[in-house]
Amino acid sequence: MPRFIVKGGKPLFGEVRLAGAKNAVSKMMVASLLTDEPCVLENVPAIGDVAIVEELLKTIGSRIERAGDTAEIATPVIATSRVPELTRRNRIPILALGPLLARAGEAEVPVLGGDKIGARPVDIHLEALSRLGVRLELRRGSYRAWAKDGLRGAEIELRFPSVGATENAVLAAVLAKGRTVIRNAALEPELIDLVMMLQKMGAIIELAPPRTIAIEGVPRLHGTRHRVMPDRNEAVSFACLAIATGGRIFVKEARQGDLVTFLNVVRRLGAEYEVTQEGIGFSRPGAAPDGAAPNGTHALRPLTIRTDVHPGFMTDWQQPLAVLLTQAAGRSVIHETIYEDRFGYLNDLAAMGADVSTGTECPPGDACRFGGQECRHVATINGPTPLKSSALAVRDLRSGMVDILAALVARGISEVDGADEIDRGYERIDERLRDLGADISRA
């Protein structure tokens, strides 16, 4: 497999522009199936997940034209609503069920793939769709669905504010007959960006407290042009990279409103950020002048963090934060409440010299749904510990970025095997890191 060769141990400086959000663009591409008119998406990243969705859409009958970071998608006719397999897998195809049912009356898509971060159950998805009149059948490697009497509006109460299940219900409900109310819905920025695109297409969607989305079904939607929001996960990765290496990185197009919870954590760590109209700059007190060796950077403070649904601390942020916490002076705790099995990457940090462990007991006074289930969902990190170079194998997309970040912090040469997995969510990551002064290459 392709791998990255990383020589770490020096601070990184410069500017980097965020790509379009991975967790938004793929859903917007699927949303284009809801109309027979062209949809134009701007700020589309060149990542593996986009390529997978392109394959899905082309199989269905879409015409896709790319020019730089702009993609025009047109699906005047559904050539086939049954796509039982693709050459690669991710978790997006299940979101195509609603659009395909609305336009073709039946659908078949591959079962979920994507990151290896727990069971990723889809029962919440299926329950929501069934409320809208969908009948589903699990086949070997695929889901087949049909709506005998068409999609119809319904009252949906999600057991957990799942982003994917909320997206699925929204995509199915916009062309359903009648009114749909989704309670305990997810409200992540990427989902709101999808809602704004659907509004431009002619959908009627209202947001109301607490966590409620109301949708009035319409007979048809039309094409639109929409710019994909910047990737807030990339923003956090680059921020952690600046702070961990003792450098300064200005993250262009980073938006304060998307990062409020993370920015508070930066302050509590003892690091710095500066918000401007163009983006946000991140650094660490005592950081060296550009291009110089780090000199007297301040020690970071330990933290206790609980991941949560938006606007809480995002689960995708805890992995790069863990690298920072290995450099903090004291005991830090990460309480993961979204996925029950997301600390596999800590084995890589341990191999690099970090003092890390996991446990099944929730922190005192902070019970969550995984308490008492023997899920190792609480991590303890003691620092500061110097990281040493190592040979690493990428476990999934987010932990792969942890491997790169840790390798850039560590002194010596590390090998990170599985570059293609990181390419699935980060556009030209090695080129962009080299622009910041990183010593990284592909092999």
C-alpha positions in Angstrom: 0.0 0.0 0.0 1.2 3.6 -0.6 2.7 5.2 2.5 4.0 8.5 3.8 7.6 9.0 4.9 7.7 11.7 7.6 10.6 13.3 9.2 9.4 15.2 12.3 10.6 17.3 15.1 10.4 20.8 13.7 7.8 23.6 13.9 5.5 24.3 11.0 4.6 27.8 9.7 2.6 29.4 7.0 -0.9 29.5 5.6 -3.2 26.7 4.4 -6.7 27.0 2.8 -9.4 24.6 3.9 -11.0 22.3 1.4 -14.7 21.8 1.1 -16.2 19.7 4.0 -16.1 16.0 3.4 -19.1 15.5 5.6 -21.2 17.9 3.6 -20.2 17.5 -0.1 -21.0 13.8 -0.4 -24.5 14.4 1.0 -25.1 17.3 -1.4 -24.0 15.2 -4.3 -26.7 12.6 -3.3 -29.2 15.5 -2.9 -28.7 16.3 -6.6 -30.6 13.0 -7.4 -33.8 14.7 -6.1 -34.2 16.7 -9.3 -33.9 16.1 -13.0 -32.2 19.5 -13.4 -28.5 20.3 -13.1 -27.0 21.1 -9.7 -23.6 23.0 -9.5 -21.5 22.5 -6.4 -18.5 24.8 -5.7 -15.6 24.1 -3.4 -15.7 20.3 -4.0 -12.6 18.7 -2.6 -10.5 16.2 -4.6 -10.8 13.3 -2.1 -11.6 9.6 -2.2 -15.1 9.9 -0.7 -16.1 12.2 -3.6 -14.8 9.7 -6.1 -16.9 6.9 -4.5 -20.1 9.0 -4.6 -19.3 9.9 -8.2 -19.2 6.2 -9.1 -22.5 5.7 -7.3 -24.2 8.6 -9.2 -22.8 7.7 -12.6 -24.1 4.1 -12.1 -27.5 5.6 -11.4 -27.4 7.7 -14.5 -25.9 11.0 -13.5 -23.7 13.1 -15.8 -20.9 14.8 -13.8 -18.6 17.5 -15.2 -15.6 18.7 -13.2 -13.7 22.0 -13.6 -11.3 22.6 -10.8 -13.2 22.5 -7.5 -16.6 22.9 -9.3 -18.8 20.0 -10.2 -22.0 20.0 -12.2 -24.2 17.0 -11.6 -27.3 16.3 -13.8 -29.6 13.3 -13.5 -32.4 13.8 -16.0 -33.3 10.1 -16.0 -32.7 7.4 -13.3 -31.0 4.8 -15.5 -31.1 2.3 -12.6 -32.3 2.6 -9.0 -30.5 -0.6 -8.0 -26.8 -0.4 -7.2 -26.0 -3.5 -5.1 -22.2 -3.0 -5.1 -19.5 -0.5 -5.9 -15.7 -0.9 -6.5 -15.2 0.8 -3.1 -17.3 1.3 -0.1 -18.3 4.1 2.2 -21.3 5.0 4.3 -23.0 7.4 1.8 -25.0 5.1 -0.5 -27.7 4.4 2.1 -28.6 8.2 1.9 -29.5 7.6 -1.7 -32.5 5.5 -0.7 -34.9 8.5 -0.3 -34.1 10.3 -3.5 -34.2 7.0 -5.5 -37.6 6.0 -3.9 -39.0 9.5 -4.7 -38.0 9.3 -8.3 -38.2 5.5 -9.1 -40.3 3.9 -6.4 -37.6 1.4 -5.4 -33.9 1.3 -4.6 -31.0 -1.0 -3.8 -27.7 0.3 -2.4 -24.6 -1.3 -0.9 -24.4 -1.7 2.9 -22.3 0.7 4.9 -18.5 0.8 4.8 -16.3 3.7 5.9 -14.3 4.2 9.0 -13.7 1.3 11.4 -14.9 3.1 14.5 -17.5 0.8 16.0 -20.6 -1.0 14.8 -22.0 2.0 12.9 -25.5 0.6 13.3 -28.1 1.8 10.8 -31.2 0.8 12.7 -32.0 4.5 13.4 -31.8 5.1 9.7 -34.2 2.2 8.9 -36.6 3.2 11.6 -36.9 6.7 10.3 -37.4 5.5 6.7 -40.0 3.0 7.8 -42.0 5.8 9.3 -42.1 7.5 5.9 -43.7 4.4 4.3 -40.5 2.6 3.2 -40.2 -1.1 3.4 -36.7 -2.5 3.6 -35.0 -5.8 3.0 -31.4 -6.6 4.0 -29.8 -8.7 1.3 -26.3 -10.1 1.1 -24.2 -6.9 0.9 -27.0 -4.5 0.1 -30.3 -2.9 1.3 -33.3 -3.1 -1.0 -36.2 -0.7 -0.4 -39.5 0.2 -1.9 -42.5 2.4 -1.1 -45.7 0.8 -2.4 -47.9 3.9 -1.8 -45.1 6.4 -2.2 -43.2 8.4 0.5 -45.5 10.0 3.0 -44.9 12.5 5.8 -44.7 11.3 9.3 -43.7 12.1 12.9 -40.2 10.8 13.6 -38.6 10.6 17.0 -34.9 9.6 16.8 -33.6 7.6 19.7 -30.3 9.5 19.3 -29.5 12.6 17.3 -27.7 10.7 14.6 -26.4 12.8 11.8 -26.8 10.1 9.2 -30.3 9.2 10.2 -31.4 12.8 10.2 -29.9 13.4 6.8 -31.6 10.2 5.5 -35.0 11.4 6.9 -34.6 14.9 5.4 -33.6 13.6 2.0 -36.6 11.2 1.9 -39.1 13.7 3.3 -38.6 16.7 1.0 -40.5 15.0 -1.8 -42.9 13.0 0.4 -46.6 13.7 0.5 -47.5 15.7 3.6 -45.6 17.1 6.6 -42.7 15.4 8.3 -41.5 16.4 11.8 -38.1 15.0 13.0 -37.6 15.3 16.7 -34.3 14.9 18.5 -32.6 15.7 15.2 -28.9 16.3 14.6 -28.1 19.9 13.9 -24.4 19.8 12.8 -23.2 22.6 10.6 -22.7 20.2 7.6 -26.4 19.1 7.9 -27.5 22.7 8.1 -25.5 23.4 4.9 -27.4 20.5 3.2 -30.7 22.1 4.4 -29.7 25.4 2.8 -28.9 23.7 -0.5 -32.3 21.9 -0.4 -34.0 25.2 0.3 -32.4 26.7 -2.8 -33.8 23.7 -4.7 -37.3 24.5 -3.6 -37.7 22.5 -0.4 -39.7 23.8 2.6 -37.7 23.0 5.8 -38.0 24.7 9.2 -35.8 24.4 12.2 -37.3 24.8 15.7 -36.2 24.1 19.3 -35.4 21.7 20.7 -33.7 19.8 17.9 -36.7 19.7 15.6 -36.8 19.8 11.8 -40.2 20.2 10.1 -40.5 19.5 6.4 -43.5 20.2 4.1 -43.2 17.9 1.1 -43.3 19.5 -2.3 -44.1 17.9 -5.7 -40.7 18.6 -7.3 -37.3 20.3 -6.8 -35.2 22.2 -9.2 -31.5 22.6 -9.8 -29.3 25.1 -7.9 -25.8 26.3 -7.4 -24.3 26.0 -3.9 -20.9 26.4 -2.3 -19.8 23.7 0.1 -18.8 24.9 3.5 -15.1 24.7 4.6 -14.1 21.5 6.4 -14.1 22.2 10.1 -12.3 18.8 10.8 -9.4 20.0 8.6 -9.3 23.2 10.5 -8.9 21.4 13.8 -6.2 19.1 12.3 -4.1 22.1 11.2 -4.7 23.9 14.4 -3.5 21.0 16.5 -0.5 20.6 14.1 0.5 24.3 14.8 0.2 24.0 18.5 1.8 20.5 18.8 4.9 21.5 16.8 5.3 24.9 18.4 4.7 26.7 15.1 2.2 29.1 13.7 -0.4 28.2 11.0 -3.0 30.5 9.6 -6.0 28.5 8.5 -7.7 30.3 5.7 -11.6 30.1 5.6 -11.8 28.6 9.1 -15.0 30.0 10.6 -15.3 30.9 14.2 -19.0 29.8 14.3 -18.1 26.3 13.3 -15.3 26.0 15.9 -16.6 27.7 19.1 -16.3 24.6 21.3 -12.8 23.8 20.0 -11.6 27.3 20.3 -12.5 27.2 24.0 -10.4 24.1 24.4 -7.5 25.9 22.7 -7.7 28.6 25.4 -7.9 26.1 28.2 -4.9 24.2 26.8 -2.9 27.4 27.1 -2.5 27.9 23.4 -3.5 30.9 21.3 -5.7 31.7 18.3 -6.6 34.9 16.4 -9.8 35.3 14.4 -9.8 37.5 11.3 -12.2 37.9 8.4 -10.0 35.6 6.3 -9.6 32.8 8.8 -8.1 31.8 12.1 -4.4 31.7 13.1 -3.2 29.1 15.7 0.0 29.1 17.7 1.5 28.3 21.1 3.0 30.9 23.5 6.8 31.1 23.1 6.7 29.6 19.6 9.8 30.2 17.6 10.1 32.8 14.8 9.2 31.5 11.4 11.7 28.9 10.2 13.6 28.8 13.5 13.9 25.9 15.9 11.4 25.9 18.8 12.7 27.8 21.8 11.0 27.8 25.2 7.4 27.0 24.1 5.0 27.0 27.0 3.8 23.7 28.4 0.2 22.9 27.6 -2.3 22.3 30.4 -4.1 19.0 30.8 -7.9 18.8 30.1 -10.9 16.7 30.6 -13.0 16.5 27.4 -16.4 15.0 26.7 -17.3 14.4 23.0 -21.0 15.2 22.2 -23.4 16.0 19.4 -23.2 19.6 18.1 -22.7 22.1 19.6 -20.6 19.9 21.8 -17.0 18.9 21.2 -17.1 16.9 18.0 -16.0 13.2 18.1 -13.8 13.8 15.0 -11.8 16.3 17.0 -10.7 14.1 19.9 -8.1 12.2 17.8 -5.9 15.2 16.9 -6.5 16.7 20.4 -5.0 13.5 21.9 -1.7 14.2 20.3 -1.7 17.7 21.9 -2.5 16.1 25.3 0.5 13.9 25.1 2.5 17.1 25.4 0.4 18.6 28.2 1.8 18.7 31.8 -0.5 16.3 33.7 -3.3 13.9 33.4 -5.9 14.4 30.7 -9.2 12.5 30.1 -11.2 12.1 26.9 -14.8 10.8 27.4 -16.1 9.5 24.0 -19.9 9.4 24.0 -20.7 9.2 20.3 -19.0 5.9 19.3 -18.2 3.0 21.6 -14.9 2.0 19.9 -12.9 4.9 18.7 -9.6 4.7 20.7 -7.7 2.2 18.5 -5.3 5.0 17.4 -4.0 5.2 21.0 -2.0 2.0 20.4 -0.1 4.0 17.8 0.6 6.8 20.2 1.7 4.3 22.8 4.1 2.8 20.3 5.6 6.2 19.9 6.1 6.6 23.7 2.9 8.2 24.9 1.5 7.2 28.3 -2.1 6.3 27.4 -4.7 3.9 28.6 -8.5 3.3 28.1 -11.2 2.3 30.5 -14.9 1.4 30.6 -16.1 3.5 33.5 -17.5 7.0 32.8 -15.8 9.8 34.7 -17.5 10.6 38.1 -20.6 12.6 37.6 -20.6 12.3 33.8 -22.5 9.2 32.9 -23.3 8.4 29.3 -25.1 5.8 27.3 -22.0 3.5 27.1 -21.7 3.3 30.9 -22.0 -0.3 32.2 -21.6 -1.8 28.7 -17.9 -2.7 28.9 -17.1 -0.3 26.1 -13.6 1.1 26.4 -14.8 4.7 25.7 -12.7 6.7 28.2 -9.1 7.5 27.5 -6.5 8.7 30.0 -3.3 10.5 28.7 -0.4 11.4 31.0 2.1 13.9 29.8 4.3 15.5 28.7 6.0 12.6 26.9 8.4 13.0 24.0 7.2 11.1 20.9 9.6 8.9 19.0 9.4 7.9 15.4 7.8 4.6 14.4 6.3 2.5 11.7 2.5 3.0 11.7 -0.4 1.5 9.8 -3.5 3.7 9.3 -6.6 2.3 11.0 -9.2 4.7 9.6 -9.4 8.2 8.2 -9.3 10.2 11.4 -6.7 8.0 13.2 -4.6 8.2 10.0 -4.4 12.0 10.4 -3.3 11.4 14.0 -0.5 9.2 12.8 0.7 12.0 10.5 0.4 14.6 13.2 2.2 12.5 15.7 5.0 11.7 13.2 5.5 15.4 12.6 5.8 16.0 16.3 8.2 13.1 16.9 11.9 13.3 16.2 13.2 11.0 13.6 11.7 9.3 10.5 8.3 7.6 10.7 6.5 5.5 8.0 2.7 5.8 7.8 1.3 3.0 5.8 -2.1 3.5 4.2 -1.9 6.9 2.4 -4.9 6.1 0.3 -7.2 5.9 3.4 -6.1 9.4 4.4 -6.7 10.6 0.8 -10.3 9.5 1.3 -10.9 12.6 3.4 -7.9 15.0 3.1 -7.1 16.7 -0.2 -3.4 16.5 -1.2 -2.5 16.4 2.4 1.3 15.8 1.8 1.5 18.7 -0.7 -0.2 21.1 1.7 1.9 20.0 4.6 5.1 20.5 2.6 3.9 24.1 1.9 4.0 24.5 5.7 7.5 23.3 5.9 6.9 19.6 6.7 9.3 16.9 5.6 6.8 14.4 4.1 6.8 12.4 0.9 5.0 9.4 -0.6 6.5 6.0 -1.3 
